[in-house]
Amino acid sequence: MRVLNDEVPDDGDFDAGRSRGEFDHITPEDITRGTGDPPGWLGADDIADLRSRMPIAYVEIVPVRVDDFGRITQIGSLLRVANDQSIVERTLIAGRVLYHESLREAIARNISKDMGELALPVLPQTLTPFTVAEFFPTPGVSPYFDARQHAIALCYVVPIAGDCKPQDETLDVEWVDPHGPQMNEFIEQMNDGHGTIVRQALAWVNL
């Protein structure tokens, strides 16, 4: 079984035998249930200090639904409370790449964190992103803005095969027909460059 939800494999996972150094004694429950912190884990103050000193690696995922022929039928987004807790915003799945975590594991973990363990993402065969979004803490430097940090996000289109149950800070998961009349409104409701990422994803898949 492939690792879908955790950065640390169970005994039956395909890469369970891979040496992970300090991670070898950490179990998935330590990460998902908060019973322990992995090596290299940073507290809120430490990560805030790090964000002020160096770029942070992220993955950003445009979730899609596909038909039996692999054609995209719906584009997904998340409804979440903004970082300043002021409004509910429409956004994409995004999250840091953790220490000693592969990109595929980061993609799977962040999808599971926001959409639940039964989302069943179809992970990309290639790790080449369709675009790289550089988020800056200063408005106007690039189309992408994040007041907290300078973040470098590798962006992927990932089909979702299972059922979605909003998790963590996600309030709801909404889907829209990429050919429908609501698509432009859907994109315009995304702030700080996330709508630009969706437009690039649509162009990449020839929609």
Contacts in CASP RR format, 6 or more apart in sequence:
PFRMAT RR
TARGET T0000
AUTHOR 0000-0000-0000
METHOD contacts of the structure
MODEL  1
MRVLNDEVPDDGDFDAGRSRGEFDHITPEDITRGTGDPPGWLGADDIADL
RSRMPIAYVEIVPVRVDDFGRITQIGSLLRVANDQSIVERTLIAGRVLYH
ESLREAIARNISKDMGELALPVLPQTLTPFTVAEFFPTPGVSPYFDARQH
AIALCYVVPIAGDCKPQDETLDVEWVDPHGPQMNEFIEQMNDGHGTIVRQ
ALAWVNL
1 10 0 8 1.000
1 12 0 8 1.000
1 13 0 8 1.000
1 14 0 8 1.000
2 13 0 8 1.000
2 14 0 8 1.000
2 123 0 8 1.000
3 9 0 8 1.000
3 10 0 8 1.000
3 13 0 8 1.000
3 14 0 8 1.000
3 15 0 8 1.000
3 105 0 8 1.000
3 108 0 8 1.000
4 108 0 8 1.000
4 112 0 8 1.000
4 117 0 8 1.000
4 120 0 8 1.000
4 121 0 8 1.000
5 28 0 8 1.000
5 32 0 8 1.000
5 108 0 8 1.000
5 109 0 8 1.000
5 112 0 8 1.000
5 117 0 8 1.000
6 28 0 8 1.000
6 31 0 8 1.000
6 32 0 8 1.000
6 105 0 8 1.000
6 109 0 8 1.000
7 23 0 8 1.000
7 31 0 8 1.000
7 38 0 8 1.000
7 98 0 8 1.000
7 100 0 8 1.000
7 101 0 8 1.000
7 105 0 8 1.000
7 106 0 8 1.000
7 109 0 8 1.000
8 20 0 8 1.000
8 23 0 8 1.000
8 26 0 8 1.000
8 27 0 8 1.000
8 28 0 8 1.000
8 30 0 8 1.000
8 31 0 8 1.000
8 38 0 8 1.000
9 15 0 8 1.000
9 16 0 8 1.000
9 17 0 8 1.000
9 18 0 8 1.000
9 28 0 8 1.000
10 16 0 8 1.000
10 28 0 8 1.000
20 26 0 8 1.000
20 100 0 8 1.000
21 100 0 8 1.000
22 38 0 8 1.000
22 39 0 8 1.000
22 100 0 8 1.000
23 38 0 8 1.000
23 39 0 8 1.000
23 100 0 8 1.000
26 36 0 8 1.000
26 38 0 8 1.000
26 39 0 8 1.000
29 35 0 8 1.000
30 36 0 8 1.000
30 37 0 8 1.000
30 38 0 8 1.000
31 38 0 8 1.000
38 98 0 8 1.000
38 99 0 8 1.000
38 100 0 8 1.000
39 99 0 8 1.000
39 100 0 8 1.000
40 99 0 8 1.000
41 99 0 8 1.000
42 50 0 8 1.000
48 148 0 8 1.000
50 56 0 8 1.000
51 148 0 8 1.000
51 149 0 8 1.000
51 150 0 8 1.000
52 149 0 8 1.000
54 150 0 8 1.000
55 149 0 8 1.000
55 150 0 8 1.000
55 151 0 8 1.000
55 152 0 8 1.000
56 96 0 8 1.000
56 149 0 8 1.000
56 150 0 8 1.000
56 151 0 8 1.000
56 152 0 8 1.000
57 96 0 8 1.000
57 97 0 8 1.000
57 151 0 8 1.000
57 152 0 8 1.000
57 154 0 8 1.000
58 94 0 8 1.000
58 95 0 8 1.000
58 96 0 8 1.000
58 97 0 8 1.000
58 135 0 8 1.000
58 151 0 8 1.000
58 152 0 8 1.000
58 153 0 8 1.000
58 154 0 8 1.000
59 94 0 8 1.000
59 95 0 8 1.000
59 97 0 8 1.000
59 103 0 8 1.000
59 106 0 8 1.000
59 107 0 8 1.000
59 110 0 8 1.000
59 153 0 8 1.000
59 154 0 8 1.000
59 155 0 8 1.000
59 156 0 8 1.000
60 92 0 8 1.000
60 93 0 8 1.000
60 94 0 8 1.000
60 95 0 8 1.000
60 133 0 8 1.000
60 153 0 8 1.000
60 154 0 8 1.000
60 155 0 8 1.000
60 156 0 8 1.000
60 194 0 8 1.000
60 197 0 8 1.000
61 92 0 8 1.000
61 93 0 8 1.000
61 94 0 8 1.000
61 107 0 8 1.000
61 110 0 8 1.000
61 111 0 8 1.000
61 155 0 8 1.000
61 156 0 8 1.000
61 157 0 8 1.000
61 158 0 8 1.000
62 75 0 8 1.000
62 76 0 8 1.000
62 92 0 8 1.000
62 155 0 8 1.000
62 156 0 8 1.000
62 157 0 8 1.000
62 158 0 8 1.000
62 197 0 8 1.000
62 198 0 8 1.000
62 201 0 8 1.000
63 75 0 8 1.000
63 76 0 8 1.000
63 77 0 8 1.000
63 92 0 8 1.000
63 93 0 8 1.000
63 111 0 8 1.000
63 115 0 8 1.000
63 121 0 8 1.000
63 158 0 8 1.000
63 159 0 8 1.000
63 160 0 8 1.000
63 173 0 8 1.000
64 72 0 8 1.000
64 73 0 8 1.000
64 74 0 8 1.000
64 75 0 8 1.000
64 76 0 8 1.000
64 157 0 8 1.000
64 158 0 8 1.000
64 159 0 8 1.000
64 160 0 8 1.000
65 72 0 8 1.000
65 73 0 8 1.000
65 74 0 8 1.000
65 76 0 8 1.000
65 159 0 8 1.000
65 160 0 8 1.000
65 175 0 8 1.000
66 72 0 8 1.000
66 73 0 8 1.000
66 159 0 8 1.000
67 73 0 8 1.000
70 159 0 8 1.000
72 157 0 8 1.000
72 159 0 8 1.000
72 178 0 8 1.000
72 205 0 8 1.000
72 207 0 8 1.000
73 177 0 8 1.000
73 178 0 8 1.000
74 175 0 8 1.000
74 176 0 8 1.000
74 177 0 8 1.000
74 178 0 8 1.000
75 175 0 8 1.000
75 176 0 8 1.000
75 178 0 8 1.000
75 183 0 8 1.000
75 186 0 8 1.000
75 198 0 8 1.000
75 201 0 8 1.000
75 202 0 8 1.000
76 173 0 8 1.000
76 174 0 8 1.000
76 175 0 8 1.000
76 176 0 8 1.000
77 90 0 8 1.000
77 91 0 8 1.000
77 92 0 8 1.000
77 173 0 8 1.000
77 174 0 8 1.000
77 175 0 8 1.000
77 176 0 8 1.000
77 186 0 8 1.000
77 190 0 8 1.000
77 198 0 8 1.000
78 90 0 8 1.000
78 91 0 8 1.000
78 92 0 8 1.000
78 93 0 8 1.000
78 114 0 8 1.000
78 166 0 8 1.000
78 170 0 8 1.000
78 171 0 8 1.000
78 172 0 8 1.000
78 173 0 8 1.000
78 174 0 8 1.000
79 88 0 8 1.000
79 89 0 8 1.000
79 90 0 8 1.000
79 170 0 8 1.000
79 171 0 8 1.000
79 172 0 8 1.000
79 173 0 8 1.000
79 174 0 8 1.000
80 88 0 8 1.000
80 89 0 8 1.000
80 91 0 8 1.000
80 169 0 8 1.000
80 170 0 8 1.000
80 171 0 8 1.000
81 87 0 8 1.000
81 88 0 8 1.000
81 89 0 8 1.000
81 169 0 8 1.000
81 171 0 8 1.000
82 88 0 8 1.000
82 89 0 8 1.000
83 147 0 8 1.000
83 148 0 8 1.000
88 171 0 8 1.000
89 189 0 8 1.000
89 190 0 8 1.000
89 191 0 8 1.000
90 174 0 8 1.000
90 186 0 8 1.000
90 189 0 8 1.000
90 190 0 8 1.000
90 194 0 8 1.000
91 190 0 8 1.000
91 191 0 8 1.000
91 194 0 8 1.000
92 190 0 8 1.000
92 194 0 8 1.000
92 197 0 8 1.000
92 198 0 8 1.000
93 110 0 8 1.000
93 111 0 8 1.000
93 114 0 8 1.000
93 115 0 8 1.000
94 110 0 8 1.000
94 153 0 8 1.000
95 106 0 8 1.000
95 110 0 8 1.000
96 106 0 8 1.000
97 103 0 8 1.000
97 106 0 8 1.000
98 106 0 8 1.000
98 109 0 8 1.000
101 109 0 8 1.000
103 127 0 8 1.000
103 154 0 8 1.000
104 123 0 8 1.000
104 124 0 8 1.000
104 127 0 8 1.000
107 121 0 8 1.000
107 123 0 8 1.000
107 124 0 8 1.000
107 156 0 8 1.000
107 158 0 8 1.000
108 121 0 8 1.000
108 123 0 8 1.000
111 119 0 8 1.000
111 121 0 8 1.000
111 158 0 8 1.000
111 160 0 8 1.000
112 119 0 8 1.000
112 121 0 8 1.000
112 167 0 8 1.000
113 167 0 8 1.000
113 168 0 8 1.000
114 166 0 8 1.000
114 167 0 8 1.000
114 168 0 8 1.000
114 169 0 8 1.000
114 170 0 8 1.000
114 173 0 8 1.000
115 160 0 8 1.000
115 164 0 8 1.000
115 165 0 8 1.000
115 166 0 8 1.000
115 167 0 8 1.000
115 170 0 8 1.000
115 173 0 8 1.000
116 164 0 8 1.000
116 165 0 8 1.000
116 166 0 8 1.000
116 167 0 8 1.000
118 162 0 8 1.000
118 163 0 8 1.000
118 164 0 8 1.000
118 165 0 8 1.000
119 160 0 8 1.000
119 161 0 8 1.000
119 162 0 8 1.000
119 163 0 8 1.000
119 164 0 8 1.000
119 165 0 8 1.000
120 160 0 8 1.000
120 161 0 8 1.000
120 162 0 8 1.000
121 158 0 8 1.000
121 159 0 8 1.000
121 160 0 8 1.000
121 161 0 8 1.000
122 158 0 8 1.000
122 159 0 8 1.000
122 160 0 8 1.000
122 161 0 8 1.000
123 158 0 8 1.000
124 156 0 8 1.000
124 157 0 8 1.000
124 158 0 8 1.000
129 154 0 8 1.000
129 155 0 8 1.000
129 156 0 8 1.000
130 155 0 8 1.000
130 156 0 8 1.000
130 157 0 8 1.000
130 200 0 8 1.000
130 201 0 8 1.000
130 204 0 8 1.000
131 155 0 8 1.000
131 197 0 8 1.000
131 200 0 8 1.000
131 201 0 8 1.000
131 204 0 8 1.000
132 152 0 8 1.000
132 153 0 8 1.000
132 154 0 8 1.000
132 155 0 8 1.000
133 142 0 8 1.000
133 143 0 8 1.000
133 144 0 8 1.000
133 152 0 8 1.000
133 153 0 8 1.000
133 155 0 8 1.000
133 193 0 8 1.000
133 196 0 8 1.000
133 197 0 8 1.000
134 142 0 8 1.000
134 144 0 8 1.000
134 150 0 8 1.000
134 151 0 8 1.000
134 152 0 8 1.000
134 153 0 8 1.000
135 142 0 8 1.000
135 144 0 8 1.000
135 145 0 8 1.000
135 146 0 8 1.000
135 149 0 8 1.000
135 150 0 8 1.000
135 151 0 8 1.000
135 152 0 8 1.000
135 153 0 8 1.000
135 192 0 8 1.000
136 142 0 8 1.000
136 144 0 8 1.000
136 145 0 8 1.000
136 146 0 8 1.000
136 150 0 8 1.000
137 145 0 8 1.000
137 146 0 8 1.000
137 147 0 8 1.000
137 148 0 8 1.000
137 149 0 8 1.000
137 150 0 8 1.000
138 145 0 8 1.000
139 145 0 8 1.000
143 193 0 8 1.000
143 196 0 8 1.000
144 153 0 8 1.000
144 192 0 8 1.000
144 193 0 8 1.000
144 196 0 8 1.000
144 197 0 8 1.000
145 192 0 8 1.000
145 193 0 8 1.000
146 192 0 8 1.000
155 197 0 8 1.000
155 200 0 8 1.000
155 201 0 8 1.000
157 201 0 8 1.000
157 204 0 8 1.000
157 205 0 8 1.000
164 173 0 8 1.000
166 172 0 8 1.000
166 173 0 8 1.000
176 182 0 8 1.000
176 183 0 8 1.000
176 186 0 8 1.000
177 183 0 8 1.000
178 202 0 8 1.000
178 207 0 8 1.000
179 207 0 8 1.000
186 198 0 8 1.000
187 195 0 8 1.000
187 198 0 8 1.000
187 199 0 8 1.000
188 195 0 8 1.000
190 198 0 8 1.000
END
